[in-house]
Amino acid sequence: MIEELFPDSVVAVETYGDDEGDQAPLYPEEQAVVARAVDKRRREFAAVRACARRAMEKLGVPPQPVLPGEHGAPRWPESLLGSMTHCDGYRAAALVRATDLASLGIDAEPHLPLPDGVLQPVALPAEQERLALLAARLPAVHWDRLLFSAKESVYKAWFPLTGKRLGFEEADIEIHADPGMPPHGRFRAELLVPGPLVGPRRLAHFEGRWTVRQSLISTAVTVPHPSIGA
C-alpha cells in the first residue's frame, strides 16, 4: 500500500497484524531503548524495525540498528534516508538511497474520524473549509484523519532537513482526490515558515500522495534533489 505512493527508487516494506513484533529480534542498543516499555510499545518498536531491516537488505545495505535520535526521529545509516510508521495492525518502513532523494516521510492512520476536539488545533480555518467541500463530494473518506496523516508525513520529511519542529499551523495543506477506486490522490503543503534549503533552493512547499484501502489511510511525502541547472 505504501510503496505505490513512491517513485521506483524508494523501497517500502509493510506488515499487517500484531504478531511480527513478538518474533522480530532487536539489537542490544535497541533493546536498551525499550527495556522499560510496555509490551505493546516493544512489539511495535520491534516490528517496524524488522520492516526497516528488510528494506535495507533490498537496497543492498547490511541490516543494522535503527535508534531514535533527536525528538525521536530515527537515525539511518549514512547512505540512506528513511521513514517509519505504525498504527494498530499495521507497520511500515520506506527507505531510499540518499543520492536519490533529499528527504521523505510516511504516515499511516486508521480510516476513522479524528477524536472530538482534535481537528481544531490541527487544521487551519482554510483547511477546514476545504475539508468540508471534499466531504460533500466524497463523504466515504474521513478527510479530517487524512489531513492529520498528511501533516505527519510533512513533518517527517521536514525534520531531517531542518532539525526543527514544525507546528500543525505552520503548513497549509490542500488535498486533491484523483478519479478511481480505491480513493487516492495528491496533496500540497505550503510552508508558512521559511522552508529548508535543499542544495541552492529554499523550498516553499512539499508534495505528497495519499491512498485509502484496507481500513487504513496512508500518506507519503518525497523531496527530490534540485535538478541540474535549476
Phi and psi in degrees as GROMACS dihedral restraints (atoms count N, CA, C in turn):
[ dihedral_restraints ]
;  ai    aj    ak    al  type     phi  dphi    fc
    3     4     5     6     1   -66.9    20    10
    4     5     6     7     1   -38.8    20    10
    6     7     8     9     1   -59.4    20    10
    7     8     9    10     1   -33.2    20    10
    9    10    11    12     1   -68.4    20    10
   10    11    12    13     1   -11.6    20    10
   12    13    14    15     1   -89.3    20    10
   13    14    15    16     1    -1.0    20    10
   15    16    17    18     1  -120.0    20    10
   16    17    18    19     1   159.5    20    10
   18    19    20    21     1   -67.9    20    10
   19    20    21    22     1   166.8    20    10
   21    22    23    24     1   -62.7    20    10
   22    23    24    25     1   -22.0    20    10
   24    25    26    27     1   -69.8    20    10
   25    26    27    28     1   -17.2    20    10
   27    28    29    30     1   -92.8    20    10
   28    29    30    31     1   134.8    20    10
   30    31    32    33     1  -105.4    20    10
   31    32    33    34     1   124.4    20    10
   33    34    35    36     1  -120.4    20    10
   34    35    36    37     1   138.1    20    10
   36    37    38    39     1  -128.0    20    10
   37    38    39    40     1   132.8    20    10
   39    40    41    42     1  -135.4    20    10
   40    41    42    43     1   158.0    20    10
   42    43    44    45     1  -143.4    20    10
   43    44    45    46     1   145.3    20    10
   45    46    47    48     1  -110.1    20    10
   46    47    48    49     1   149.9    20    10
   48    49    50    51     1    96.5    20    10
   49    50    51    52     1   176.3    20    10
   51    52    53    54     1  -117.3    20    10
   52    53    54    55     1    11.1    20    10
   54    55    56    57     1   -90.6    20    10
   55    56    57    58     1   -26.7    20    10
   57    58    59    60     1   -60.3    20    10
   58    59    60    61     1   -32.8    20    10
   60    61    62    63     1   -63.4    20    10
   61    62    63    64     1   -21.0    20    10
   63    64    65    66     1   -74.7    20    10
   64    65    66    67     1   -28.2    20    10
   66    67    68    69     1  -101.0    20    10
   67    68    69    70     1   -17.9    20    10
   69    70    71    72     1   -72.3    20    10
   70    71    72    73     1   118.5    20    10
   72    73    74    75     1   -74.3    20    10
   73    74    75    76     1   148.7    20    10
   75    76    77    78     1  -113.6    20    10
   76    77    78    79     1   148.1    20    10
   78    79    80    81     1   -71.5    20    10
   79    80    81    82     1   155.4    20    10
   81    82    83    84     1   -53.9    20    10
   82    83    84    85     1   -38.7    20    10
   84    85    86    87     1   -62.9    20    10
   85    86    87    88     1   -37.1    20    10
   87    88    89    90     1   -72.9    20    10
   88    89    90    91     1   -39.2    20    10
   90    91    92    93     1   -58.0    20    10
   91    92    93    94     1   -37.3    20    10
   93    94    95    96     1   -64.1    20    10
   94    95    96    97     1   -33.1    20    10
   96    97    98    99     1   -65.1    20    10
   97    98    99   100     1   -38.1    20    10
   99   100   101   102     1  -110.0    20    10
  100   101   102   103     1    19.8    20    10
  102   103   104   105     1   -58.8    20    10
  103   104   105   106     1   -33.8    20    10
  105   106   107   108     1  -106.6    20    10
  106   107   108   109     1     9.5    20    10
  108   109   110   111     1   -77.6    20    10
  109   110   111   112     1   155.1    20    10
  111   112   113   114     1   -68.2    20    10
  112   113   114   115     1   162.5    20    10
  114   115   116   117     1   -60.1    20    10
  115   116   117   118     1   -41.4    20    10
  117   118   119   120     1   -60.2    20    10
  118   119   120   121     1   -44.5    20    10
  120   121   122   123     1   -63.6    20    10
  121   122   123   124     1   -42.4    20    10
  123   124   125   126     1   -63.4    20    10
  124   125   126   127     1   -41.3    20    10
  126   127   128   129     1   -67.2    20    10
  127   128   129   130     1   -40.7    20    10
  129   130   131   132     1   -62.2    20    10
  130   131   132   133     1   -46.8    20    10
  132   133   134   135     1   -57.4    20    10
  133   134   135   136     1   -45.2    20    10
  135   136   137   138     1   -70.5    20    10
  136   137   138   139     1   -43.3    20    10
  138   139   140   141     1   -66.5    20    10
  139   140   141   142     1   -40.4    20    10
  141   142   143   144     1   -71.7    20    10
  142   143   144   145     1   -29.9    20    10
  144   145   146   147     1   -74.2    20    10
  145   146   147   148     1   -29.6    20    10
  147   148   149   150     1   -62.5    20    10
  148   149   150   151     1   -40.3    20    10
  150   151   152   153     1   -61.8    20    10
  151   152   153   154     1   -43.7    20    10
  153   154   155   156     1   -63.0    20    10
  154   155   156   157     1   -40.5    20    10
  156   157   158   159     1   -70.3    20    10
  157   158   159   160     1   -33.9    20    10
  159   160   161   162     1   -66.6    20    10
  160   161   162   163     1   -35.8    20    10
  162   163   164   165     1   -67.1    20    10
  163   164   165   166     1   -39.0    20    10
  165   166   167   168     1   -57.8    20    10
  166   167   168   169     1   -47.0    20    10
  168   169   170   171     1   -59.6    20    10
  169   170   171   172     1   -39.9    20    10
  171   172   173   174     1   -64.4    20    10
  172   173   174   175     1   -26.9    20    10
  174   175   176   177     1   -92.1    20    10
  175   176   177   178     1     4.0    20    10
  177   178   179   180     1    78.5    20    10
  178   179   180   181     1    20.9    20    10
  180   181   182   183     1  -108.1    20    10
  181   182   183   184     1   130.2    20    10
  183   184   185   186     1   -58.0    20    10
  184   185   186   187     1   135.9    20    10
  186   187   188   189     1   -57.6    20    10
  187   188   189   190     1   141.8    20    10
  189   190   191   192     1  -154.9    20    10
  190   191   192   193     1   169.2    20    10
  192   193   194   195     1   -62.4    20    10
  193   194   195   196     1   149.3    20    10
  195   196   197   198     1  -122.0    20    10
  196   197   198   199     1   102.3    20    10
  198   199   200   201     1  -101.9    20    10
  199   200   201   202     1   146.8    20    10
  201   202   203   204     1   -71.5    20    10
  202   203   204   205     1   137.7    20    10
  204   205   206   207     1  -108.1    20    10
  205   206   207   208     1  -141.4    20    10
  207   208   209   210     1   -60.4    20    10
  208   209   210   211     1   132.1    20    10
  210   211   212   213     1    55.2    20    10
  211   212   213   214     1    25.1    20    10
  213   214   215   216     1    82.5    20    10
  214   215   216   217     1    -1.6    20    10
  216   217   218   219     1   -66.4    20    10
  217   218   219   220     1   136.3    20    10
  219   220   221   222     1   -66.4    20    10
  220   221   222   223     1   143.9    20    10
  222   223   224   225     1   -99.3    20    10
  223   224   225   226     1   120.7    20    10
  225   226   227   228     1  -101.9    20    10
  226   227   228   229     1   159.5    20    10
  228   229   230   231     1   -53.4    20    10
  229   230   231   232     1   150.8    20    10
  231   232   233   234     1   -56.5    20    10
  232   233   234   235     1   -32.1    20    10
  234   235   236   237     1   -85.6    20    10
  235   236   237   238     1    -3.3    20    10
  237   238   239   240     1  -122.8    20    10
  238   239   240   241     1   156.2    20    10
  240   241   242   243     1  -122.8    20    10
  241   242   243   244     1   152.3    20    10
  243   244   245   246     1  -163.1    20    10
  244   245   246   247     1   174.9    20    10
  246   247   248   249     1  -153.9    20    10
  247   248   249   250     1   148.0    20    10
  249   250   251   252     1  -131.1    20    10
  250   251   252   253     1   156.3    20    10
  252   253   254   255     1  -152.2    20    10
  253   254   255   256     1   153.9    20    10
  255   256   257   258     1  -153.8    20    10
  256   257   258   259     1   147.4    20    10
  258   259   260   261     1  -146.6    20    10
  259   260   261   262     1   179.1    20    10
  261   262   263   264     1   -54.7    20    10
  262   263   264   265     1   119.6    20    10
  264   265   266   267     1    80.8    20    10
  265   266   267   268     1     8.6    20    10
  267   268   269   270     1  -151.2    20    10
  268   269   270   271     1   137.2    20    10
  270   271   272   273     1  -140.1    20    10
  271   272   273   274     1   144.9    20    10
  273   274   275   276     1  -153.6    20    10
  274   275   276   277     1   151.7    20    10
  276   277   278   279     1  -137.8    20    10
  277   278   279   280     1   141.8    20    10
  279   280   281   282     1  -127.7    20    10
  280   281   282   283     1   128.5    20    10
  282   283   284   285     1  -129.9    20    10
  283   284   285   286     1   153.4    20    10
  285   286   287   288     1  -150.8    20    10
  286   287   288   289     1   152.2    20    10
  288   289   290   291     1   -67.6    20    10
  289   290   291   292     1   140.6    20    10
  291   292   293   294     1   -63.7    20    10
  292   293   294   295     1   -19.9    20    10
  294   295   296   297     1   -76.4    20    10
  295   296   297   298     1   -16.7    20    10
  297   298   299   300     1   -96.1    20    10
  298   299   300   301     1   -27.8    20    10
  300   301   302   303     1  -142.1    20    10
  301   302   303   304     1   157.9    20    10
  303   304   305   306     1   -86.4    20    10
  304   305   306   307     1   -29.6    20    10
  306   307   308   309     1  -170.5    20    10
  307   308   309   310     1   164.0    20    10
  309   310   311   312     1  -156.4    20    10
  310   311   312   313     1   159.9    20    10
  312   313   314   315     1  -149.4    20    10
  313   314   315   316     1   143.4    20    10
  315   316   317   318     1  -132.1    20    10
  316   317   318   319     1   155.9    20    10
  318   319   320   321     1  -152.9    20    10
  319   320   321   322     1   147.0    20    10
  321   322   323   324     1  -132.5    20    10
  322   323   324   325     1   140.4    20    10
  324   325   326   327     1  -139.3    20    10
  325   326   327   328     1   152.2    20    10
  327   328   329   330     1   -63.3    20    10
  328   329   330   331     1   141.9    20    10
  330   331   332   333     1   -80.1    20    10
  331   332   333   334     1    75.9    20    10
  333   334   335   336     1  -138.9    20    10
  334   335   336   337     1   157.8    20    10
  336   337   338   339     1   -62.7    20    10
  337   338   339   340     1   152.5    20    10
  339   340   341   342     1   -64.5    20    10
  340   341   342   343     1   149.0    20    10
  342   343   344   345     1   -58.3    20    10
  343   344   345   346     1   154.3    20    10
  345   346   347   348     1   -55.0    20    10
  346   347   348   349     1   137.1    20    10
  348   349   350   351     1    86.2    20    10
  349   350   351   352     1    -3.4    20    10
  351   352   353   354     1   -88.3    20    10
  352   353   354   355     1   -34.6    20    10
  354   355   356   357     1   -62.3    20    10
  355   356   357   358     1   -41.6    20    10
  357   358   359   360     1   -59.2    20    10
  358   359   360   361     1   -47.1    20    10
  360   361   362   363     1   -73.8    20    10
  361   362   363   364     1   -15.3    20    10
  363   364   365   366     1   -90.1    20    10
  364   365   366   367     1   -39.0    20    10
  366   367   368   369     1  -107.5    20    10
  367   368   369   370     1   134.8    20    10
  369   370   371   372     1   -69.2    20    10
  370   371   372   373     1   157.4    20    10
  372   373   374   375     1   -53.9    20    10
  373   374   375   376     1   -42.3    20    10
  375   376   377   378     1   -64.4    20    10
  376   377   378   379     1   -37.1    20    10
  378   379   380   381     1   -65.3    20    10
  379   380   381   382     1   -41.0    20    10
  381   382   383   384     1   -63.2    20    10
  382   383   384   385     1   -38.0    20    10
  384   385   386   387     1   -63.9    20    10
  385   386   387   388     1   -42.4    20    10
  387   388   389   390     1   -68.4    20    10
  388   389   390   391     1   -35.6    20    10
  390   391   392   393     1   -61.6    20    10
  391   392   393   394     1   -39.2    20    10
  393   394   395   396     1   -63.4    20    10
  394   395   396   397     1   -39.1    20    10
  396   397   398   399     1   -67.1    20    10
  397   398   399   400     1   -41.4    20    10
  399   400   401   402     1   -63.7    20    10
  400   401   402   403     1   -40.5    20    10
  402   403   404   405     1   -64.7    20    10
  403   404   405   406     1   -32.6    20    10
  405   406   407   408     1   -68.8    20    10
  406   407   408   409     1   -32.7    20    10
  408   409   410   411     1   -80.8    20    10
  409   410   411   412     1   -44.6    20    10
  411   412   413   414     1  -132.7    20    10
  412   413   414   415     1    78.7    20    10
  414   415   416   417     1   -69.1    20    10
  415   416   417   418     1   -12.9    20    10
  417   418   419   420     1   -74.4    20    10
  418   419   420   421     1   -15.7    20    10
  420   421   422   423     1   -95.3    20    10
  421   422   423   424     1   134.8    20    10
  423   424   425   426     1   -85.6    20    10
  424   425   426   427     1    87.7    20    10
  426   427   428   429     1   -67.2    20    10
  427   428   429   430     1   -29.0    20    10
  429   430   431   432     1   -64.4    20    10
  430   431   432   433     1   -43.1    20    10
  432   433   434   435     1   -68.5    20    10
  433   434   435   436     1   -34.9    20    10
  435   436   437   438     1   -63.4    20    10
  436   437   438   439     1   -42.0    20    10
  438   439   440   441     1   -62.2    20    10
  439   440   441   442     1   -44.0    20    10
  441   442   443   444     1   -58.2    20    10
  442   443   444   445     1   -45.4    20    10
  444   445   446   447     1   -63.4    20    10
  445   446   447   448     1   -42.8    20    10
  447   448   449   450     1   -60.3    20    10
  448   449   450   451     1   -40.6    20    10
  450   451   452   453     1   -66.2    20    10
  451   452   453   454     1   -35.2    20    10
  453   454   455   456     1   -64.4    20    10
  454   455   456   457     1   -43.3    20    10
  456   457   458   459     1   -64.6    20    10
  457   458   459   460     1   -40.0    20    10
  459   460   461   462     1   -60.7    20    10
  460   461   462   463     1   -45.4    20    10
  462   463   464   465     1   -61.6    20    10
  463   464   465   466     1   -41.7    20    10
  465   466   467   468     1   -67.0    20    10
  466   467   468   469     1   -29.2    20    10
  468   469   470   471     1   -79.8    20    10
  469   470   471   472     1   -32.4    20    10
  471   472   473   474     1   -69.9    20    10
  472   473   474   475     1   -46.0    20    10
  474   475   476   477     1   -60.6    20    10
  475   476   477   478     1   -44.5    20    10
  477   478   479   480     1   -62.7    20    10
  478   479   480   481     1   -24.1    20    10
  480   481   482   483     1   -84.0    20    10
  481   482   483   484     1   -21.4    20    10
  483   484   485   486     1  -123.5    20    10
  484   485   486   487     1   -29.0    20    10
  486   487   488   489     1    68.8    20    10
  487   488   489   490     1    16.8    20    10
  489   490   491   492     1  -123.5    20    10
  490   491   492   493     1   156.5    20    10
  492   493   494   495     1   -73.3    20    10
  493   494   495   496     1   156.2    20    10
  495   496   497   498     1  -131.0    20    10
  496   497   498   499     1   116.7    20    10
  498   499   500   501     1   -72.9    20    10
  499   500   501   502     1   155.9    20    10
  501   502   503   504     1   -55.6    20    10
  502   503   504   505     1   -33.2    20    10
  504   505   506   507     1   -82.3    20    10
  505   506   507   508     1    -0.2    20    10
  507   508   509   510     1  -100.8    20    10
  508   509   510   511     1     9.0    20    10
  510   511   512   513     1  -142.4    20    10
  511   512   513   514     1   130.4    20    10
  513   514   515   516     1  -104.3    20    10
  514   515   516   517     1   112.1    20    10
  516   517   518   519     1  -105.3    20    10
  517   518   519   520     1   128.0    20    10
  519   520   521   522     1  -111.1    20    10
  520   521   522   523     1   122.2    20    10
  522   523   524   525     1  -101.0    20    10
  523   524   525   526     1   137.3    20    10
  525   526   527   528     1  -122.1    20    10
  526   527   528   529     1   137.5    20    10
  528   529   530   531     1  -102.8    20    10
  529   530   531   532     1   128.7    20    10
  531   532   533   534     1   -89.8    20    10
  532   533   534   535     1   154.7    20    10
  534   535   536   537     1   -64.8    20    10
  535   536   537   538     1   152.7    20    10
  537   538   539   540     1   111.8    20    10
  538   539   540   541     1   172.4    20    10
  540   541   542   543     1  -128.6    20    10
  541   542   543   544     1   148.3    20    10
  543   544   545   546     1   -65.9    20    10
  544   545   546   547     1   164.3    20    10
  546   547   548   549     1   -55.9    20    10
  547   548   549   550     1   135.9    20    10
  549   550   551   552     1  -159.0    20    10
  550   551   552   553     1   169.6    20    10
  552   553   554   555     1   170.1    20    10
  553   554   555   556     1  -156.0    20    10
  555   556   557   558     1  -129.6    20    10
  556   557   558   559     1   165.8    20    10
  558   559   560   561     1  -148.2    20    10
  559   560   561   562     1   156.6    20    10
  561   562   563   564     1  -129.8    20    10
  562   563   564   565     1   128.9    20    10
  564   565   566   567     1  -109.6    20    10
  565   566   567   568     1   107.0    20    10
  567   568   569   570     1   -80.6    20    10
  568   569   570   571     1   122.5    20    10
  570   571   572   573     1   -78.4    20    10
  571   572   573   574     1   129.3    20    10
  573   574   575   576     1   -99.5    20    10
  574   575   576   577     1     8.2    20    10
  576   577   578   579     1  -129.4    20    10
  577   578   579   580     1   163.3    20    10
  579   580   581   582     1   -55.3    20    10
  580   581   582   583     1   129.4    20    10
  582   583   584   585     1   -79.9    20    10
  583   584   585   586     1   169.5    20    10
  585   586   587   588     1   -73.4    20    10
  586   587   588   589     1   154.4    20    10
  588   589   590   591     1   -84.3    20    10
  589   590   591   592     1   126.9    20    10
  591   592   593   594     1  -121.1    20    10
  592   593   594   595     1   104.2    20    10
  594   595   596   597     1    63.9    20    10
  595   596   597   598     1  -131.9    20    10
  597   598   599   600     1   -86.3    20    10
  598   599   600   601     1    -1.6    20    10
  600   601   602   603     1  -105.0    20    10
  601   602   603   604     1   133.8    20    10
  603   604   605   606     1   -94.2    20    10
  604   605   606   607     1   121.7    20    10
  606   607   608   609     1   -76.1    20    10
  607   608   609   610     1   138.5    20    10
  609   610   611   612     1  -106.6    20    10
  610   611   612   613     1   -13.8    20    10
  612   613   614   615     1  -156.2    20    10
  613   614   615   616     1   162.2    20    10
  615   616   617   618     1  -118.3    20    10
  616   617   618   619     1   151.4    20    10
  618   619   620   621     1  -115.2    20    10
  619   620   621   622     1   142.8    20    10
  621   622   623   624     1  -145.7    20    10
  622   623   624   625     1   173.3    20    10
  624   625   626   627     1  -132.3    20    10
  625   626   627   628     1   158.0    20    10
  627   628   629   630     1  -144.3    20    10
  628   629   630   631     1   159.5    20    10
  630   631   632   633     1  -152.6    20    10
  631   632   633   634     1   155.8    20    10
  633   634   635   636     1  -127.0    20    10
  634   635   636   637     1   120.4    20    10
  636   637   638   639     1  -163.8    20    10
  637   638   639   640     1   157.1    20    10
  639   640   641   642     1    51.5    20    10
  640   641   642   643     1    40.7    20    10
  642   643   644   645     1    63.4    20    10
  643   644   645   646     1    22.8    20    10
  645   646   647   648     1  -129.3    20    10
  646   647   648   649     1   147.2    20    10
  648   649   650   651     1  -103.0    20    10
  649   650   651   652     1   131.0    20    10
  651   652   653   654     1  -124.6    20    10
  652   653   654   655     1   137.3    20    10
  654   655   656   657     1  -132.0    20    10
  655   656   657   658     1   152.5    20    10
  657   658   659   660     1  -149.9    20    10
  658   659   660   661     1   141.0    20    10
  660   661   662   663     1  -122.6    20    10
  661   662   663   664     1   135.1    20    10
  663   664   665   666     1  -124.0    20    10
  664   665   666   667     1   140.8    20    10
  666   667   668   669     1  -118.3    20    10
  667   668   669   670     1   108.4    20    10
  669   670   671   672     1   -76.1    20    10
  670   671   672   673     1   159.8    20    10
  672   673   674   675     1   -70.2    20    10
  673   674   675   676     1   152.4    20    10
  675   676   677   678     1   -59.6    20    10
  676   677   678   679     1   143.5    20    10
  678   679   680   681     1   -66.8    20    10
  679   680   681   682     1   149.7    20    10
  681   682   683   684     1   -59.4    20    10
  682   683   684   685     1   127.1    20    10
  684   685   686   687     1    87.4    20    10
  685   686   687   688     1    -5.5    20    10
